[in-house]
Amino acid sequence: MKKIAIIGCGISGLYFANLLKDEKLYDYTIFEKKSKIDLGDGYGIQLSVNSIKLLNKIGFRNIPINEIFFPDKVNFFDAKTIKKICEIDISSFNSTDCKYTLLKRSSLIKFLINNIPPHKIKNNLEVKQIKYGDKLRLTLSDDSSGEFDFLIVSDGVFSKTKTTILNKDSNLKYFNSVALRANIKNLNNRNISIYMGSNFHFVIYPINHNNEFNFISILKRKLNKEELSDKDFFKNNKFLKSLSDEIYEKSSLDLKGKLENIKSFPVFVSKSFEILKHKNIFFVGDALFSFSPSFAQGASQSIESSKEAFDIINSNSSSYYEKRKKRIKEVNFRSKLNFFAFHLSNPIAIFIRNIVLKLLVKNRKFLENYLGRIYKN
Ligand SMILES: Cc1cc2nc3c(=O)[nH]c(=O)nc-3n(C[C@H](O)[C@H](O)[C@H](O)COP(=O)(O)OP(=O)(O)OC[C@H]3O[C@@H](n4cnc5c(N)ncnc54)[C@H](O)[C@@H]3O)c2cc1C
């Protein structure tokens, strides 16, 4: 029996564990830094049909219907005037079984963790040291150690395990932007609404059938090293107020007093894609590559990367990083282009963007190439 260590109990690590749960050939353990998994947060996540197809393989069809929402459209608005610019029929990429899905991140984690026996998850543990070879000897933060055939590195964007393996500083850069997340209740909105403004955008979408909505805004912000390394800076009420005030000032959508559970964090993205020589170590999810959050593909790509790593281990082949690199290049290009287009500030550039957008959303060939290519896997 092959032994697999999964580092990190997030979306990618849990999806990988779900793929192993009925496999007799593998034994696995998940090592998680935190003392318990947070199942309380009410923020949302978007899953496109490429990841729904993979989630269906582990029973996602059975998730209670009131915990998810299937939008029909993505509506684009000018944030300042709140005039609608155009819309995309996102449901046109759906099939009977695979639909673009909105839900709480905690609902997804609950679903993923449901099938994992609790004794498989070892909390409060990180990898301290690795001895490489056909077998990998891991020394953990409590000084215990164990031998594994494969290592799945799924400890997220700030992956410490990746830094240990590559033996160099993290490959991340601050994207000169801050994300502000919040919840809103009781809106009359059954779709994904993207409001584009000068140097910021925000997105509102339903996360279930209980009138709960996710609010996420990305605002350009230059921050210095001290501010970025101070975790309390992002929790500071003055800073949170400065972000929400900027949104209220720049948009005529009436949001004042409606945003609840406001949180902010800095947006870090990967500088480059790194190919690893060790054939028995797989970086997956954000630990492999972290995108700017403007194409809503982070979780979907995390699930895809875990599925690909599983298939490579199962088929004893070695093309994981080459295949992933191609896919990540396509998604990263679209994420950066969306970010650029959503944040334009020059009125002439905005005028041209809006005309181009109106034309492109009616062009089926463009949509098939820009979205369909990513949504099909
Ligand atoms: C503002 C914002 C909005 C987003 N919206 C969307 C969206 O709408 N749709 C979408 O698809 N994606 C979205 N994403 C991206 C998505 O959330 C991530 O891509 C996804 O969660 C990555 O999953 P993961 O498993 O790689 O990491 P995570 O889900 O972050 O999990 C990592 C796990 O590893 C643990 N861990 C950390 N360090 C260690 C360690 N040293 N040892 C052991 N365990 C450790 C953590 O505690 C955590 O449990 C968004 C991201 C941002 C920033």
The ligand as a Tripos MOL2 file, in Angstrom:
@<TRIPOS>MOLECULE
LIG
   53    58     1     0     0
SMALL
NO_CHARGES

@<TRIPOS>ATOM
      1 C1        -10.7340   37.6100   -2.5470 C.3       1 LIG1
      2 C2        -10.7480   36.2380   -3.1110 C.ar      1 LIG1
      3 C3        -11.9210   35.7740   -3.7160 C.ar      1 LIG1
      4 C4        -11.9400   34.5040   -4.2720 C.ar      1 LIG1
      5 N1        -13.0700   34.0840   -4.8880 N.ar      1 LIG1
      6 C5        -13.0530   32.9180   -5.5480 C.ar      1 LIG1
      7 C6        -14.1890   32.4570   -6.2950 C.ar      1 LIG1
      8 O1        -15.2330   33.0990   -6.3500 O.2       1 LIG1
      9 N2        -14.0830   31.2790   -6.9800 N.ar      1 LIG1
     10 C7        -12.9480   30.5470   -6.9460 C.ar      1 LIG1
     11 O2        -12.8880   29.5130   -7.6190 O.2       1 LIG1
     12 N3        -11.8780   30.9090   -6.2130 N.ar      1 LIG1
     13 C8        -11.8940   32.0720   -5.5160 C.ar      1 LIG1
     14 N4        -10.8090   32.4560   -4.8080 N.ar      1 LIG1
     15 C9         -9.6350   31.5820   -4.7190 C.3       1 LIG1
     16 C10        -9.8230   30.3580   -3.8140 C.3       1 LIG1
     17 O3        -10.3510   30.7630   -2.5670 O.3       1 LIG1
     18 C11        -8.4940   29.6550   -3.6270 C.3       1 LIG1
     19 O4         -7.8820   29.5020   -4.8790 O.3       1 LIG1
     20 C12        -8.6630   28.2770   -2.9790 C.3       1 LIG1
     21 O5         -9.2220   28.3930   -1.6970 O.3       1 LIG1
     22 C13        -7.3140   27.5730   -2.8480 C.3       1 LIG1
     23 O6         -7.4830   26.3270   -2.2450 O.3       1 LIG1
     24 P1         -6.2480   25.6090   -1.5710 P.3       1 LIG1
     25 O7         -6.7200   24.2810   -1.1170 O.co2     1 LIG1
     26 O8         -5.0720   25.6580   -2.4660 O.co2     1 LIG1
     27 O9         -5.8690   26.5260   -0.3190 O.3       1 LIG1
     28 P2         -6.7480   26.9000    0.9390 P.3       1 LIG1
     29 O10        -8.1880   26.6940    0.6690 O.co2     1 LIG1
     30 O11        -6.2520   28.2370    1.3450 O.co2     1 LIG1
     31 O12        -6.3110   25.8370    2.0500 O.3       1 LIG1
     32 C14        -5.0160   25.7480    2.5900 C.3       1 LIG1
     33 C15        -5.0650   24.9400    3.8940 C.3       1 LIG1
     34 O13        -3.7340   24.6860    4.3270 O.3       1 LIG1
     35 C16        -3.6050   25.0320    5.7200 C.3       1 LIG1
     36 N5         -2.2010   25.3830    5.9340 N.ar      1 LIG1
     37 C17        -1.5960   26.5730    5.6730 C.ar      1 LIG1
     38 N6         -0.2830   26.4840    5.9390 N.ar      1 LIG1
     39 C18        -0.0550   25.2130    6.3860 C.ar      1 LIG1
     40 C19         1.0970   24.5150    6.7870 C.ar      1 LIG1
     41 N7          2.2980   25.0930    6.8000 N.pl3     1 LIG1
     42 N8          0.9710   23.2180    7.1580 N.ar      1 LIG1
     43 C20        -0.2440   22.6080    7.1650 C.ar      1 LIG1
     44 N9         -1.3770   23.2320    6.7730 N.ar      1 LIG1
     45 C21        -1.2810   24.5040    6.3890 C.ar      1 LIG1
     46 C22        -4.5880   26.1630    5.8990 C.3       1 LIG1
     47 O14        -4.9360   26.3130    7.2670 O.3       1 LIG1
     48 C23        -5.7550   25.6930    5.0340 C.3       1 LIG1
     49 O15        -6.5960   24.8170    5.7340 O.3       1 LIG1
     50 C24       -10.7660   33.6960   -4.2190 C.ar      1 LIG1
     51 C25        -9.6140   34.1380   -3.5900 C.ar      1 LIG1
     52 C26        -9.5850   35.4130   -3.0600 C.ar      1 LIG1
     53 C27        -8.3010   35.9050   -2.4390 C.3       1 LIG1
@<TRIPOS>BOND
     1     1     2 1
     2     2     3 ar
     3     2    52 ar
     4     3     4 ar
     5     4     5 ar
     6     4    50 ar
     7     5     6 ar
     8     6     7 ar
     9     6    13 1
    10     7     8 2
    11     7     9 ar
    12     9    10 ar
    13    10    11 2
    14    10    12 ar
    15    12    13 ar
    16    13    14 ar
    17    14    15 1
    18    14    50 ar
    19    15    16 1
    20    16    17 1
    21    16    18 1
    22    18    19 1
    23    18    20 1
    24    20    21 1
    25    20    22 1
    26    22    23 1
    27    23    24 1
    28    24    25 2
    29    24    26 1
    30    24    27 1
    31    27    28 1
    32    28    29 2
    33    28    30 1
    34    28    31 1
    35    31    32 1
    36    32    33 1
    37    33    34 1
    38    33    48 1
    39    34    35 1
    40    35    36 1
    41    35    46 1
    42    36    37 ar
    43    36    45 ar
    44    37    38 ar
    45    38    39 ar
    46    39    40 ar
    47    39    45 ar
    48    40    41 1
    49    40    42 ar
    50    42    43 ar
    51    43    44 ar
    52    44    45 ar
    53    46    47 1
    54    46    48 1
    55    48    49 1
    56    50    51 ar
    57    51    52 ar
    58    52    53 1
@<TRIPOS>SUBSTRUCTURE
     1 LIG1         1 GROUP 0 **** ****
